[in-house]
Amino acid sequence: MKIYGKQIRTVDFKNNKLELIDQNKLPFEVDILKLDKLSDVVHAIKVMQVRGAPAIGATGSFGLVIALQELDKNNWIQGLNNAYESLLASRPTAVDLKNCLDEAISSITEVTEYDKALEIITETAIEIANRSADSCHKIGEYGAQLINDGDSILTHCNAGALATVDFGTALAPMRIAFEQGTKFSVFVDETRPRLQGSRLTAFELHQEGIPYKLIVDNAAGHYMQQGKISMVITGADRIALNGDVANKIGTYTKAVLAKEHGIPFYIAAPATTFDLETKSGKDIPIEERDGDEILKVGSVYVTLPEIETANPAFDVTPAKYITGYITEYGVFSIDRLSELQEILAKRKSN
């Protein structure tokens, strides 16, 4: 990802420390966190210093490395299991976290020697991160084929490089298409209440020089009605077996509007976001967050502090509203989703 002309990864591991871009300080300050304590990694996930399903997944796997570095060499196995549970509980909706934690733990199932376990789990976490970045680039290559000259694309929340290890999911096709010379523009939902669209997505597109306009969340329907939106591309935090998608609150609204106006609605997501053990969206846990996120913008109250709130972080978009799923294995319609699931099942068994 390019930030002020410099290539930076959202999630990186250097000198035995986990390096994360503190996304709560963007776009006004680019601060690189350097974490070497499990408690700090868990905190970073909970308070959304790092966010986005693939980024959280990679962070979780490195969190196990950090935990192992802290543990007593003679009594590390139970401590690592405790670390796994702490990381898993940090955010419940995105399935990438569980998938990456499980892969990292599985790599040392039969290892009893501390030094060997640390070596293997570190290698596994690095592999997970590198594979994630590569998957996002492939998502970009496949998705770019859907974008034509003159298109106007709506995206919701942030599914760019900041939501992944690098490159992004929903923004990856836009990056590739822009590099290829395709002339298009992007409408960016502000994405209340945490403003990931205005703070992060607009920031990313601005850094890359991709044409965009920031709009309030409630304006998307207006632009669809006016014929000014050609397609919608968002990311996903979990995709159920039947194709239902959990993503940032407000995604469902955009999908229904797109269906009403005959606009293609695509989900861009890597294999790690597909949950073959969850039958439908009804089975996906939806995280409820602190009401202060609604009551405040930043640190400033916009209404009375005692106002009652409800603040779901995600909603579920039924598969019937989704035109296709852009993955590192290609673009799949709901009718072909079983083909993708077979690929994922084989990958998991290997």
Secondary structure in CASP SS format (residue, H / E / C, confidence):
PFRMAT SS
TARGET T0000
AUTHOR 0000-0000-0000
METHOD secondary structure of the structure
MODEL  1
M C 1.00
K E 1.00
I E 1.00
Y C 1.00
G C 1.00
K E 1.00
Q E 1.00
I C 1.00
R C 1.00
T C 1.00
V E 1.00
D E 1.00
F E 1.00
K E 1.00
N C 1.00
N C 1.00
K E 1.00
L E 1.00
E E 1.00
L E 1.00
I E 1.00
D C 1.00
Q C 1.00
N C 1.00
K C 1.00
L C 1.00
P C 1.00
F C 1.00
E C 1.00
V C 1.00
D C 1.00
I E 1.00
L E 1.00
K E 1.00
L E 1.00
D C 1.00
K C 1.00
L H 1.00
S H 1.00
D H 1.00
V H 1.00
V H 1.00
H H 1.00
A H 1.00
I H 1.00
K H 1.00
V C 1.00
M C 1.00
Q C 1.00
V C 1.00
R C 1.00
G C 1.00
A H 1.00
P H 1.00
A H 1.00
I H 1.00
G H 1.00
A H 1.00
T H 1.00
G H 1.00
S H 1.00
F H 1.00
G H 1.00
L H 1.00
V H 1.00
I H 1.00
A H 1.00
L H 1.00
Q H 1.00
E H 1.00
L C 1.00
D C 1.00
K C 1.00
N C 1.00
N C 1.00
W C 1.00
I H 1.00
Q H 1.00
G H 1.00
L H 1.00
N H 1.00
N H 1.00
A H 1.00
Y H 1.00
E H 1.00
S H 1.00
L H 1.00
L H 1.00
A C 1.00
S C 1.00
R C 1.00
P C 1.00
T C 1.00
A C 1.00
V H 1.00
D H 1.00
L H 1.00
K H 1.00
N H 1.00
C H 1.00
L H 1.00
D H 1.00
E H 1.00
A H 1.00
I H 1.00
S H 1.00
S C 1.00
I C 1.00
T C 1.00
E C 1.00
V C 1.00
T C 1.00
E C 1.00
Y H 1.00
D H 1.00
K H 1.00
A H 1.00
L H 1.00
E H 1.00
I H 1.00
I H 1.00
T H 1.00
E H 1.00
T H 1.00
A H 1.00
I H 1.00
E H 1.00
I H 1.00
A H 1.00
N H 1.00
R H 1.00
S H 1.00
A H 1.00
D H 1.00
S H 1.00
C H 1.00
H H 1.00
K H 1.00
I H 1.00
G H 1.00
E H 1.00
Y H 1.00
G H 1.00
A H 1.00
Q C 1.00
L C 1.00
I C 1.00
N C 1.00
D C 1.00
G C 1.00
D C 1.00
S E 1.00
I E 1.00
L E 1.00
T E 1.00
H C 1.00
C C 1.00
N C 1.00
A C 1.00
G C 1.00
A H 1.00
L H 1.00
A H 1.00
T C 1.00
V C 1.00
D C 1.00
F C 1.00
G C 1.00
T C 1.00
A C 1.00
L C 1.00
A H 1.00
P H 1.00
M H 1.00
R H 1.00
I H 1.00
A H 1.00
F H 1.00
E H 1.00
Q C 1.00
G C 1.00
T C 1.00
K C 1.00
F C 1.00
S E 1.00
V E 1.00
F E 1.00
V E 1.00
D E 1.00
E C 1.00
T C 1.00
R C 1.00
P C 1.00
R C 1.00
L C 1.00
Q H 1.00
G H 1.00
S H 1.00
R H 1.00
L H 1.00
T H 1.00
A H 1.00
F H 1.00
E H 1.00
L H 1.00
H H 1.00
Q H 1.00
E H 1.00
G C 1.00
I C 1.00
P C 1.00
Y E 1.00
K E 1.00
L E 1.00
I E 1.00
V C 1.00
D H 1.00
N H 1.00
A H 1.00
A H 1.00
G H 1.00
H H 1.00
Y H 1.00
M H 1.00
Q H 1.00
Q C 1.00
G C 1.00
K C 1.00
I C 1.00
S C 1.00
M E 1.00
V E 1.00
I E 1.00
T E 1.00
G C 1.00
A C 1.00
D C 1.00
R E 1.00
I E 1.00
A C 1.00
L C 1.00
N C 1.00
G C 1.00
D C 1.00
V E 1.00
A E 1.00
N E 1.00
K E 1.00
I C 1.00
G C 1.00
T H 1.00
Y H 1.00
T H 1.00
K H 1.00
A H 1.00
V H 1.00
L H 1.00
A H 1.00
K H 1.00
E H 1.00
H C 1.00
G C 1.00
I C 1.00
P C 1.00
F E 1.00
Y E 1.00
I E 1.00
A E 1.00
A C 1.00
P C 1.00
A H 1.00
T H 1.00
T H 1.00
F E 1.00
D C 1.00
L C 1.00
E C 1.00
T C 1.00
K C 1.00
S C 1.00
G H 1.00
K H 1.00
D H 1.00
I C 1.00
P C 1.00
I C 1.00
E C 1.00
E E 1.00
R C 1.00
D C 1.00
G C 1.00
D H 1.00
E H 1.00
I H 1.00
L H 1.00
K E 1.00
V E 1.00
G C 1.00
S C 1.00
V E 1.00
Y E 1.00
V C 1.00
T C 1.00
L C 1.00
P C 1.00
E C 1.00
I C 1.00
E C 1.00
T C 1.00
A C 1.00
N C 1.00
P E 1.00
A C 1.00
F E 1.00
D E 1.00
V E 1.00
T E 1.00
P C 1.00
A H 1.00
K H 1.00
Y H 1.00
I C 1.00
T C 1.00
G E 1.00
Y E 1.00
I E 1.00
T E 1.00
E C 1.00
Y C 1.00
G E 1.00
V E 1.00
F E 1.00
S C 1.00
I H 1.00
D H 1.00
R H 1.00
L H 1.00
S H 1.00
E H 1.00
L H 1.00
Q H 1.00
E H 1.00
I H 1.00
L H 1.00
A H 1.00
K H 1.00
R H 1.00
K H 1.00
S H 1.00
N C 1.00
END
